Amino acid sequence: MHRISMLGTGLIGMFYTMALHGQRGRDRVSVVYSRSSDRVKAFAEKWEIPRPTTSLKEAIDGTDSDVVVVALPNYQHEEAVLAAAAAGKSVLCTKPLGRNAAESLRMLEACEQAGVFHGYLEDLIYPPKTLKALESVKNGSLGKVLWVRSRETHSGPHSDWFWNKEFSGGGAIIDLGCHCVEIGRSFIGKDIRPVEVMCWGDTQVHPIEAEDHAIGLVKYENGAIGQFEVSWSFRGGMDLRDEVAGTEGTIWLNHWLRTGMEMFTAAGEKGYVAEKAEGNTGWLFPVGDEVVELGYRDMFTDMFNAIDDKSTPRETFYDGYVVNAVIDAAYKSIQSRRWEPVDLPIWRGKDGAASVSAVRDFDAEHTIIKEERMSDGTMKVILRNKRTNKIVQRVI
Ligand SMILES: NC(=O)c1ccc[n+]([C@@H]2O[C@H](COP(=O)([O-])OP(=O)(O)OC[C@H]3O[C@@H](n4cnc5c(N)ncnc54)[C@H](O)[C@@H]3O)[C@@H](O)[C@H]2O)c1
């Protein structure tokens, strides 16, 4: 059993506590920190947490916890992580790890130097259907992964600090793109180096300094492409979708607006519908168990199992740092309007990964461009002559 210091009582502090205290879990939040004494007391009462405090130092250093969970605004991650590492405690930090790769790298290095466990709380790698999809890709069901499209869009975040570029580190890209980048990496292969990024971003709706809408391409060393689409100006709820395209197959995942329950109500749903739902009448897409569907349950199971086994969880601060480096390149690309290299002062994956190119021979003289079963039952094959480059078709 682990005793946890929960730093932050906002949206994510609440989701994390719900996940940890849900079902019959063993690990408990024993200390909770928030700036306001009223909020922290109310939170502690609701979740039966013995010690509420308004002192960050006390929450991190106290002897009544062995794991620190950082659920604070982005600009406070570094301070909290460094303090947890100095206190010799295991530390789990929400996404994005830092506002940029320099911050993330300092957090990674502080934990490694202190020899403490670090886990990056990237929940969207852990929804049960994503874990199943990752397993299928690993087993080769999709062949070689060529393209991963990941999309998270909604009408914008719920607290003031997200909208302040200095506090958050950016706009929709740092907030939502961090999920999409790590989803892309996970399907393409976390040991494949992200090489360069091309990104468009704009501020279309909200009067802020940062981008509220962006689309980016991340090119990997093996030729695979990760595509992220993010928006704080999308209407209609939270659109969370991933697509994986391989040489032998395809996976489509829809995590939110179509999770299997579709409901029409003229009378209106009286309670809560789902995170970022914009209405409570007409067609609705309620979510059965948000904590599970968003991956929090399986994420904490992986993290605490890894702490117990002294093993490495699926997501560490190293991953958070690589994600930040990709995002740094995306921000540079918006400015330069060019492909920008991903700067990774530390890289622990492969170098010189083999290309995903998947050309197959038909015979000694031809490669296959395309095969298709036609409506009359024949098989049509389109071929390229290796010597002359002439393209011909044959019906078999
Ligand atoms: N899917 C996810 O993993 C996910 C979802 C939402 C948020 N997050 C991340 O969680 C973190 C917090 O986001 P949130 O949605 O809970 O935000 P929030 O605004 O709902 O809550 C933030 C918490 O930090 C506290 N706080 C705010 N400013 C502070 C300050 N200056 N000093 C000390 N405490 C302060 C607030 O009181 C509150 O307890 C962010 O890094 C965000 O990116 C992750």
The ligand as an SDF file (V2000), in Angstrom:
LIG
                    3D

 44 48  0  0  0  0  0  0  0  0999 V2000
   -5.8530   14.3210  -19.0250 N   0  0  0  0  0  0  0  0  0  0  0  0
   -4.9980   14.8270  -18.2040 C   0  0  0  0  0  0  0  0  0  0  0  0
   -4.0290   14.1900  -17.8950 O   0  0  0  0  0  0  0  0  0  0  0  0
   -5.2070   16.2010  -17.6440 C   0  0  0  0  0  0  0  0  0  0  0  0
   -6.4710   16.7820  -17.6760 C   0  0  0  0  0  0  0  0  0  0  0  0
   -6.6200   18.0590  -17.1230 C   0  0  0  0  0  0  0  0  0  0  0  0
   -5.5150   18.7200  -16.5930 C   0  0  0  0  0  0  0  0  0  0  0  0
   -4.2860   18.1170  -16.6140 N   0  0  0  0  0  0  0  0  0  0  0  0
   -3.0880   18.8130  -16.0960 C   0  0  0  0  0  0  0  0  0  0  0  0
   -3.2230   18.9320  -14.6740 O   0  0  0  0  0  0  0  0  0  0  0  0
   -2.6420   20.1370  -14.2410 C   0  0  0  0  0  0  0  0  0  0  0  0
   -3.7030   20.9280  -13.4530 C   0  0  0  0  0  0  0  0  0  0  0  0
   -4.8070   21.1360  -14.3080 O   0  0  0  0  0  0  0  0  0  0  0  0
   -6.3040   21.2130  -13.7300 P   0  0  0  0  0  0  0  0  0  0  0  0
   -7.1910   20.9980  -14.8920 O   0  0  0  0  0  0  0  0  0  0  0  0
   -6.4600   20.3450  -12.5630 O   0  0  0  0  0  0  0  0  0  0  0  0
   -6.3170   22.7270  -13.3180 O   0  0  0  0  0  0  0  0  0  0  0  0
   -7.2810   23.4230  -12.2530 P   0  0  0  0  0  0  0  0  0  0  0  0
   -7.1680   24.8640  -12.5010 O   0  0  0  0  0  0  0  0  0  0  0  0
   -8.6140   22.7480  -12.2760 O   0  0  0  0  0  0  0  0  0  0  0  0
   -6.6050   23.0660  -10.8600 O   0  0  0  0  0  0  0  0  0  0  0  0
   -5.3060   23.4880  -10.5310 C   0  0  0  0  0  0  0  0  0  0  0  0
   -4.9970   23.2390   -9.0900 C   0  0  0  0  0  0  0  0  0  0  0  0
   -3.7790   23.9000   -8.7880 O   0  0  0  0  0  0  0  0  0  0  0  0
   -4.0450   24.9220   -7.8390 C   0  0  0  0  0  0  0  0  0  0  0  0
   -3.3100   26.1250   -8.2360 N   0  0  0  0  0  0  0  0  0  0  0  0
   -3.5690   26.9730   -9.2130 C   0  0  0  0  0  0  0  0  0  0  0  0
   -2.6570   27.9730   -9.2390 N   0  0  0  0  0  0  0  0  0  0  0  0
   -1.8440   27.7220   -8.2470 C   0  0  0  0  0  0  0  0  0  0  0  0
   -0.7210   28.3970   -7.7270 C   0  0  0  0  0  0  0  0  0  0  0  0
   -0.2670   29.5070   -8.2760 N   0  0  0  0  0  0  0  0  0  0  0  0
   -0.1240   27.8660   -6.6620 N   0  0  0  0  0  0  0  0  0  0  0  0
   -0.5640   26.7250   -6.1220 C   0  0  0  0  0  0  0  0  0  0  0  0
   -1.6330   26.0560   -6.5650 N   0  0  0  0  0  0  0  0  0  0  0  0
   -2.2500   26.5440   -7.6140 C   0  0  0  0  0  0  0  0  0  0  0  0
   -5.5230   25.1810   -7.8760 C   0  0  0  0  0  0  0  0  0  0  0  0
   -5.9490   25.6870   -6.6670 O   0  0  0  0  0  0  0  0  0  0  0  0
   -6.0330   23.7860   -8.1340 C   0  0  0  0  0  0  0  0  0  0  0  0
   -6.0090   23.0230   -6.9560 O   0  0  0  0  0  0  0  0  0  0  0  0
   -2.1300   20.8560  -15.4800 C   0  0  0  0  0  0  0  0  0  0  0  0
   -0.7650   20.5760  -15.6580 O   0  0  0  0  0  0  0  0  0  0  0  0
   -2.9350   20.2310  -16.6120 C   0  0  0  0  0  0  0  0  0  0  0  0
   -2.2710   20.2450  -17.8550 O   0  0  0  0  0  0  0  0  0  0  0  0
   -4.1290   16.8640  -17.0900 C   0  0  0  0  0  0  0  0  0  0  0  0
  1  2  1  0
  2  3  2  0
  2  4  1  0
  4  5  1  0
  4 44  2  0
  5  6  2  0
  6  7  1  0
  7  8  2  0
  8  9  1  0
  8 44  1  0
  9 10  1  0
  9 42  1  0
 10 11  1  0
 11 12  1  0
 11 40  1  0
 12 13  1  0
 13 14  1  0
 14 15  2  0
 14 16  1  0
 14 17  1  0
 17 18  1  0
 18 19  2  0
 18 20  1  0
 18 21  1  0
 21 22  1  0
 22 23  1  0
 23 24  1  0
 23 38  1  0
 24 25  1  0
 25 26  1  0
 25 36  1  0
 26 27  1  0
 26 35  1  0
 27 28  2  0
 28 29  1  0
 29 30  1  0
 29 35  2  0
 30 31  1  0
 30 32  2  0
 32 33  1  0
 33 34  2  0
 34 35  1  0
 36 37  1  0
 36 38  1  0
 38 39  1  0
 40 41  1  0
 40 42  1  0
 42 43  1  0
M  CHG  2   8   1  16  -1
M  END
$$$$
